[in-house]
Amino acid sequence: MQGKKLKRFAAIKTFDNVYEYPENMQDKWSTHFNNDHPIILELACGKGEYSVNMALAFPDKNFIGVDVKGNRMFIGAKRALAENISNVAFLRIRIEQILQYFNPHSISEIWITFPDPFLREGKAKNRLTHHKFLALYQQLLKPNGIIHLKTDSVELYEFTQEMVAHHTCEVIQNIGDVYKNGTPAFPLNIQTFYEGMHLKDNRTIRYISFRLPQTKIEIPPKKKLNEEEASL
Ligand SMILES: C[S@@+](CC[C@H](N)C(=O)[O-])C[C@H]1O[C@@H](n2cnc3c(N)ncnc32)[C@H](O)[C@@H]1O
């Protein structure tokens, strides 16, 4: 690992706003935040721009940035410490394991910001809006909880709309081009690191927010790939 990465990995171990694979954390978030305010997650948070900026805007809500890459969350965690933003924390885990870290139905909203689109059909199960993840989110979210996706990937945006239709989710907002009329209103004007790069490349930024159904999300059986799909 490069020196800078190693230093950041070492630094986050000393930060009291970063948890790495914590044990028995489910009941401890209110102790960490010292309140029972609603909790909002930012999945694939990277440097945590959404978590930190929304924490500043909503002092009566708690934000937790979740990612596996500690050297990226270092940036947001360090800023939060420097600016005394106490209603934001970071959790370094694999999102597949997220149910271990929260009580059922304890989360108000989930933001998913520029997740990897995993374009190959064989990798679709890694997309953070795949059936598999929606089923996890259903166990995490409070009834009527909201999921937000911001992405530059037309494929992931269309895939997510298919998931939303398949599970008869309630669409709250669906914006095919966030910057069509200039800078969008808060919080869509928060720009993440990857978003900045995509905007420089003139990519279209898309956003959809929705509520999951009340009925249990079932994961359809695996589709067998044909030869052409399997070879992609
Ligand atoms: C393209 S980056 C986006 C980061 C940030 N949201 C941004 O917009 O700048 C995707 C992030 O998702 C994280 N990620 C992808 N799959 C993950 C998983 N299953 N568990 C934890 N983190 C994951 C990666 O580590 C990476 O930091």
The ligand as an SDF file (V2000), in Angstrom:
LIG
                    3D

 27 29  0  0  0  0  0  0  0  0999 V2000
  -17.1120    5.4870   -7.5670 C   0  0  0  0  0  0  0  0  0  0  0  0
  -16.7890    5.5840   -5.8530 S   0  0  0  0  0  0  0  0  0  0  0  0
  -17.8580    6.9060   -5.3300 C   0  0  0  0  0  0  0  0  0  0  0  0
  -17.3930    7.5520   -4.0550 C   0  0  0  0  0  0  0  0  0  0  0  0
  -18.1530    8.8250   -3.6530 C   0  0  0  0  0  0  0  0  0  0  0  0
  -19.5380    8.5670   -3.3400 N   0  0  0  0  0  0  0  0  0  0  0  0
  -18.0510    9.8620   -4.7290 C   0  0  0  0  0  0  0  0  0  0  0  0
  -19.0500   10.0930   -5.4200 O   0  0  0  0  0  0  0  0  0  0  0  0
  -16.9870   10.4740   -4.8600 O   0  0  0  0  0  0  0  0  0  0  0  0
  -17.6490    4.1460   -5.2570 C   0  0  0  0  0  0  0  0  0  0  0  0
  -17.3350    3.8210   -3.8070 C   0  0  0  0  0  0  0  0  0  0  0  0
  -18.1460    2.7260   -3.4250 O   0  0  0  0  0  0  0  0  0  0  0  0
  -17.4100    1.9020   -2.5500 C   0  0  0  0  0  0  0  0  0  0  0  0
  -18.0360    0.5700   -2.5960 N   0  0  0  0  0  0  0  0  0  0  0  0
  -18.4600   -0.0920   -3.7050 C   0  0  0  0  0  0  0  0  0  0  0  0
  -19.0050   -1.2690   -3.3660 N   0  0  0  0  0  0  0  0  0  0  0  0
  -18.9180   -1.3510   -2.0180 C   0  0  0  0  0  0  0  0  0  0  0  0
  -19.3130   -2.3350   -1.0710 C   0  0  0  0  0  0  0  0  0  0  0  0
  -19.9000   -3.4490   -1.4620 N   0  0  0  0  0  0  0  0  0  0  0  0
  -19.0920   -2.0970    0.2370 N   0  0  0  0  0  0  0  0  0  0  0  0
  -18.4740   -0.9570    0.6380 C   0  0  0  0  0  0  0  0  0  0  0  0
  -18.0730    0.0200   -0.2160 N   0  0  0  0  0  0  0  0  0  0  0  0
  -18.2920   -0.1800   -1.5200 C   0  0  0  0  0  0  0  0  0  0  0  0
  -15.9860    1.9670   -3.0710 C   0  0  0  0  0  0  0  0  0  0  0  0
  -15.0530    1.6580   -2.0760 O   0  0  0  0  0  0  0  0  0  0  0  0
  -15.8970    3.4250   -3.5290 C   0  0  0  0  0  0  0  0  0  0  0  0
  -15.3410    4.2790   -2.5510 O   0  0  0  0  0  0  0  0  0  0  0  0
  1  2  1  0
  2  3  1  0
  2 10  1  0
  3  4  1  0
  4  5  1  0
  5  6  1  0
  5  7  1  0
  7  8  2  0
  7  9  1  0
 10 11  1  0
 11 12  1  0
 11 26  1  0
 12 13  1  0
 13 14  1  0
 13 24  1  0
 14 15  1  0
 14 23  1  0
 15 16  2  0
 16 17  1  0
 17 18  1  0
 17 23  2  0
 18 19  1  0
 18 20  2  0
 20 21  1  0
 21 22  2  0
 22 23  1  0
 24 25  1  0
 24 26  1  0
 26 27  1  0
M  CHG  2   2   1   9  -1
M  END
$$$$
